[in-house]
Amino acid sequence: MVNKMYKDKKTDKPIPTWNPFKGCDFNCVYCEPSFKRQAKRQKHRCYECYTYKPHFHPERLNKIPKGDLIFACANGDISFASNEIIEKIFDAIKTKPNQDFLLQTKNPKCLINKEIPDNVIVGTTIETNYGTFTISSAPSPEVRIFDLWLIEHERKFVTHEPILKFDLDTLVKWDRKSNLEMVWVGYANHTKGMKNLVEPELSKVKELIKELESFTDVRLKTIREKQG
């Protein structure tokens, strides 16, 4: 098994995270044993972090970590932030022009018509090209990728994690049209008790990786045989 976090390709070290906005209400089942479980450790520091309620930490705006690549709002979804908060986060990012920032959301519509800083790489999660209503209240993957296309910003990425049953031709077509700077691929790290996570065979995931490598930078996360 290859198990990798989001890593900087230059250093092979985990990408530093910066969380001026935290929390999410999409209730994706696979977040429960990861992000939400981690949030439970924060009760003594911030009750809203503990409950994973979307909220703003303005005191963190000027505490951007060092690193060539930073994962912004990694422990939440920026789509639950107000336009005012998004602008404040963008203003903070603009103070670090020599650093790049990943900004991932399952509702890219929130960034359409926004003046996104040049050093931001906008992304979305695409677990599958099929519906995800049984595992998440987020917009469907088809809506997410369509909205990503509508964002007038050159730097984009997609995360196929947790990778679920998919149609190869459709997923490759979506990614190619997105003109991605990078794409992440990986299985879920925790699947126990999650009957609605229908995973593809490893051979098909490897086929997807090979296709994507022909036109974009592919970065691997957890690669293993499917569970169950």
N, C-alpha and C positions, 0 to 999 in steps of 0.2 A: 504493500500500500504506500502510495505517495500522499502525504498529508501536509499541505502548505497553506499558510495564512496568506493574506494579501502581502506580497513581498515586492520590494524594490528590485528591479531586474539588475541594476548596477551593483548593488551591495549584497543582494540575496538576504537582506534583513527585513523583518516585518515593517510595513509602512506605518509611520507614526500616525496616530489618530488625534483629531482636534474636534471637540464636541461642544461648541457654543449653543447648539440646539440638539435636544435629545428627546427620545420617545416616539411612539408610533401607534396608530389605532387601526392598522390594517389587519391585525390579529392573524398573521400567517402562522400556521401550526408549527412550522419548522423553526420559528424564532423562539418558541417557548423554552427549549433546552439550551439555548445559546444566549442571545441578547437579553431575554427577559430573566433568565436565571442569574446572569451576571448582575443585572439591575437590582436584584433582591439583596445584594450585598451593600447597597448604597443607602439603606434606610436611615442609618445614623447621620448621613451627610445631607441627603436631599430626599424628601418623601416622594416627590414627583418622579425622581429617577427610580426610586424603589417600585413605584406603580407603573412605570414606563409611560406615563402620561406625557404627551408632547408639550415641551416647555423650553424656554429660553434661558441661557446662562450668560447674560451680558458681561459678567466679570471675566469671562474666558476669551473675549474678543481679542484682547491684546496679549494672549498667552499661546501664540502659535508655536508649536515645537519646531526644532531644527530638522532639516532633511530636504532632499531634492523633491520628494513627492510626499504629500500629506493627504490622508483620508479625512475629509471634512464631514462633520455630522455623521460619523460612521455608526453611532449608536442611536440612530433615529431616522426619520424621514422628513426632509426639508419641505415637503408638500403640505405639512401641517402648520408651517410657520406663516405668519402674515407677510405681506409684501414689504412692510417696514423692516421686519426682522431680517428677511432675505437681503435687503439692501444694506443693512448694517454688516451682515456677514460678508457680502461682496466688498464693502468698503475696507474691511479688515484684510481680506485677501489681497486687495490692490496694494497694500503697504508692503507686500512680500513678492515683488515681481520676479525674483530669482527662484521662487519655489513654485511647483505645480501642485494643484489640488484636485483630487477626485471628489466628485459630488454626485452621489447616487440616489435615485428616487424611484419608487414604483408608480409615481404619477407625474411623469415629465411635463404634463400640461402646465404645471405650476411655473415652469421656466420659459414657456413660449412668450415671446415679445419682451423678455428681460434682457438688459444689457449685461451679459455675462462676461466677467473679466477674461482676458486672453489666457491667463495661466490656470484656468479651470477646465477640467475634462469632465463633461457631463455624461452621466450614465444611467442605465436602468437595469433591472433584473428581468431576465427572460428565462424562466425555468423550462418552458415548453412553448410550442406554438398552439397548443390546445387550451381549453378553458381551465381556470384555476379557482372557480367559485367554491369548490369543496375544501380548499385549503387556505383561502385568503379572501378578504373583502376588498383587496386592491383592484384597480382596473385590470381587465384581462390583458394578457401579454400582447395580443394583437393591437389593442388600444395604446398600450405603452410604447410599442415600437413605432406606431404611426405618429404619436405625439413627439417622440424623439426626433423623427424626421422633420417635424415642423419647427423645431428649435433652430433658429438661424445662428448657429455657432459651429465652427469647424471641428473642434476637438470633442470627440465622443467615445464612449466605451460601453460595452455590454457585459453583464455577468450572467453566465448560464450556470447558476448554482442556487439551490440544489437542482442539478440537471434531472429532468423528468422525461417520461416517454415523449418522443418528438418525431416529427417528419423531417428527415434530413434535408431534402430539397428546399423546404419552406424556411427552415432555420438559417441555412446558408444564404438563401436569397435575401432574407431580412437583414442579416449582418453585412452582406456585401453592399446592399443599398444604403446602409447606415454610414458607410465610409468611416469605419471605426479606427481609432488610434491603437486600441488594444481590446482584447476580449479575454475574460476569465472563464474557465470551465472546471466544474467539480461536482462530485456527489455530495449529498447531505452528510454532515459529520455525525448526526444523531437521527436515527430512524425508528427506534424502538417505540412501538405503540402507534405509529403513524401509518395506518392502513391506506390512506388516500395518496401517499407518495408512491406513485408508480414509476419505478426507475427503469431506464433503458439498459440493455446489455452493454458490457464494457466494450465489446467489439464495435458497436454502433457509435459509442462515444469517441472511440479512437478514430473512427471514420470521419466524424464531425471535426475533430481536432485537425486531421490531415487536410480537410477541405478548407478550413479557416486559415491554416498556416500558409495557404497559397496567396492570401491577400491581406492578412493583418497579423499583428503581434499577439500570439496566443500565450497565455499564462495559466499554468495549471494549479489547481487547488487540490482537493481530495480526489484521487483517482484510485478506484478499487473495483472489484467485482460487485455487481448489484446485490442488495440484501434481499433475503426471502426467496 
